[in-house]
Amino acid sequence: MEDEHVMETLGMSRVVIRNGKVVSVSEPKLEFCPLFCKYRGIERITADIIRDNIEGRIREFGLFTDKRDLLQGVFVGFGTSEIFMSALKRGTIDAVVCVCDGAGTVVTDNPELAQGIGARLSGLVSTTPIKATIERIGELSGRVLDTERASIDQLSGVSMALGLGFHRVGVTLIDPNEASRIKSIFKGRAITFLVHTSGIELTGDILKSCDLVTSCASKALREGLGGSIKAQAGSSIPIFALSDIGKELLLDRAKDIDKSIYVSTRDLPCLDGEQPNPLF
């Protein structure tokens, strides 16, 4: 099997990595991301900037290689992996189903592994097995769904987690329809976190089946979720809780943040921060 990893990142640019090298980068749909401006000083997103960013992740953190760093620290206050990490530590959930380059769908009850996998990875579309990464995940209390193909199948990942004896599982998803199927099959045992939402349409599956949603550069979510948001973290690229359990996970994360926290009530969404440009 050819070593190939595909991701959509930094403005929905499609990036292909083979043998640890970036081989193609499509033009991004996004020009400005407040997150990458804050942490990387990137004022305008271009294909060259994206290439440099991904090559930097490969050098610094071993993404898409057999030197993958799986125990990275906190990257942002309210990221997807940070929220699930805190929920695991506090016992609100007892396992996470996530996606890792070189492994595909992964089940773990290790908060540090959940954080390390997701901290620098976003929008993974497909991947192929990397033996060293799969072995290291196993050493860190993780289970890979498909060691032969590194397939990404979150519904099967939730099924595997429950089969291993876990009772309440957090799962990252990019497809609202898959969230709906997971909720239908596993009832209250799965907590769904919709990610990679730029360009998404607002559907009933999102409103009914997603506990948490990251807004990315989505115009539809910012404009259409008013009245359905129970809690929000952040204002530039906010994360929305659409259920009571989603709200609980945001509060779990807030308890673990060392910086001062401001809590208030108001109509949501709150979009006071600088937004991605353009929204789509």
Secondary structure, 3 states (H helix, E strand, C coil): CCCCEEEEECCCEEEEEECCEEEEECCCCCCECHHHHHHHCCCCCCHHHHHHHHHHHHHHHCCCCCCCCCCCCCCCCCCHHHHHHHHHHHCCCCEEEEEECCCEEEEECCHHHHHHHHCCCCCEEECCCCHHHHHHHHHCCEEECCCCCCCCCHHHHHHHHHHCCCCCEEEEECCHHHHHHHHHHHHHHEEEEECCCCCCCCCHHHHHHCCEEECCCCHHHHHHCCCCCCEEECCCCCEEECCHHHHHHHHHHHHCCCCCCCCCCCCCCCCCCCCCECCC
